[in-house]
Amino acid sequence: MTQEEKSTSPQDIQTVVICGPSGVGKGTIINRLKEELAGKIGFCVSHTTRQPRSGEVDGREYWFTNQEEMRNRVERGEFLEVNEVHGELYGTSRAALLDVMSRGLLPVLDVDVKGARDLRSSGIKGLYVFLAPPSLDQLENRLRLRKTETEASIERRVSAASSEIEASKEAGLFDEVVVNDVLDNAFEVVKSKITPFLQDARPKKVRFPGCNLLTLLRDGGDGSRC
Ligand SMILES: Nc1ncnc2c1ncn2[C@@H]1O[C@H](COP(=O)(O)OP(=O)(O)OP(=O)(O)O)[C@@H](O)[C@H]1O
């Protein structure tokens, strides 16, 4: 059996998990990582029921879906983590992680605090980074300048941020808390923390209970049989 043929259990998976309140800059930093570490990291595109923002592309930022379809897939156990935020569902599918790993790339996930907890409890290892805003005022300002949210949505996101920041202090949840004040500085810190994890990336066949990469590929790669 070659190295590639050996199956890996979820507990052997190394990932980079990026977490933080809405508007803190997760997407911005991940996009830069995708550029600067191209061919080394792979973004695990998660699913959401929220509407695409201007410029977002299906399959790049998110897989955009609807409540019924997403709930059905959650029922079928397709997701590693799933959460309802501000009335919309978000989740990372097993298939998204498998896809990145099969290409020999270090998986990068963008999740909320509950997602980070769920990944930790399913034994998925790696670097868990919490991005914190310099202040709630600046967070609000970023959301306002982004021009993607209604006033009510901005208020909801900023008020949720306090409890997310509090949760980031939970023992054993995050390995690093990085304040995204000056973007270039925060980006360099995150990149330097990721670098030691890049060595181990090589194509892997991952076996989740009742699901493996070959099954996924044979069935069209959508994870519907897992
Ligand atoms: N360090 C920074 N200084 C100023 N503005 C920033 C900084 N980092 C990101 N931004 C801006 O803040 C806004 C929010 O960033 P981004 O969309 O990346 O946040 P997010 O955490 O991915 O949010 P969400 O979870 O809602 O998708 C964007 O307009 C982005 O350009």
The ligand as an SDF file (V2000), in Angstrom:
LIG
                    3D

 31 33  0  0  0  0  0  0  0  0999 V2000
   -7.2600   45.4390    9.1120 N   0  0  0  0  0  0  0  0  0  0  0  0
   -8.2750   46.0180    8.4770 C   0  0  0  0  0  0  0  0  0  0  0  0
   -8.4200   47.3530    8.5330 N   0  0  0  0  0  0  0  0  0  0  0  0
   -9.4740   47.9600    7.9060 C   0  0  0  0  0  0  0  0  0  0  0  0
  -10.4270   47.3210    7.1990 N   0  0  0  0  0  0  0  0  0  0  0  0
  -10.3130   45.9790    7.1230 C   0  0  0  0  0  0  0  0  0  0  0  0
   -9.2560   45.2550    7.7480 C   0  0  0  0  0  0  0  0  0  0  0  0
   -9.4190   43.9440    7.5070 N   0  0  0  0  0  0  0  0  0  0  0  0
  -10.5440   43.8400    6.7450 C   0  0  0  0  0  0  0  0  0  0  0  0
  -11.0710   45.0660    6.5100 N   0  0  0  0  0  0  0  0  0  0  0  0
  -12.2970   45.3810    5.7760 C   0  0  0  0  0  0  0  0  0  0  0  0
  -13.3610   45.0670    6.6560 O   0  0  0  0  0  0  0  0  0  0  0  0
  -14.4760   44.5540    5.9300 C   0  0  0  0  0  0  0  0  0  0  0  0
  -14.8510   43.2020    6.5130 C   0  0  0  0  0  0  0  0  0  0  0  0
  -13.8620   42.2600    6.1570 O   0  0  0  0  0  0  0  0  0  0  0  0
  -14.2640   40.7700    5.7360 P   0  0  0  0  0  0  0  0  0  0  0  0
  -15.4080   40.8070    4.7890 O   0  0  0  0  0  0  0  0  0  0  0  0
  -13.0110   40.1100    5.3070 O   0  0  0  0  0  0  0  0  0  0  0  0
  -14.7600   40.2290    7.1520 O   0  0  0  0  0  0  0  0  0  0  0  0
  -15.2750   38.7700    7.5520 P   0  0  0  0  0  0  0  0  0  0  0  0
  -14.7360   38.5120    8.8970 O   0  0  0  0  0  0  0  0  0  0  0  0
  -14.9310   37.7960    6.4840 O   0  0  0  0  0  0  0  0  0  0  0  0
  -16.8220   39.0250    7.6180 O   0  0  0  0  0  0  0  0  0  0  0  0
  -18.0480   37.9720    7.4300 P   0  0  0  0  0  0  0  0  0  0  0  0
  -17.8890   36.9390    8.4980 O   0  0  0  0  0  0  0  0  0  0  0  0
  -19.2650   38.8360    7.6170 O   0  0  0  0  0  0  0  0  0  0  0  0
  -17.9410   37.4250    6.0240 O   0  0  0  0  0  0  0  0  0  0  0  0
  -14.0710   44.4840    4.4740 C   0  0  0  0  0  0  0  0  0  0  0  0
  -14.6120   45.6010    3.7940 O   0  0  0  0  0  0  0  0  0  0  0  0
  -12.5350   44.5580    4.5100 C   0  0  0  0  0  0  0  0  0  0  0  0
  -12.0120   45.1740    3.3740 O   0  0  0  0  0  0  0  0  0  0  0  0
  1  2  1  0
  2  3  1  0
  2  7  2  0
  3  4  2  0
  4  5  1  0
  5  6  2  0
  6  7  1  0
  6 10  1  0
  7  8  1  0
  8  9  2  0
  9 10  1  0
 10 11  1  0
 11 12  1  0
 11 30  1  0
 12 13  1  0
 13 14  1  0
 13 28  1  0
 14 15  1  0
 15 16  1  0
 16 17  2  0
 16 18  1  0
 16 19  1  0
 19 20  1  0
 20 21  2  0
 20 22  1  0
 20 23  1  0
 23 24  1  0
 24 25  2  0
 24 26  1  0
 24 27  1  0
 28 29  1  0
 28 30  1  0
 30 31  1  0
M  END
$$$$
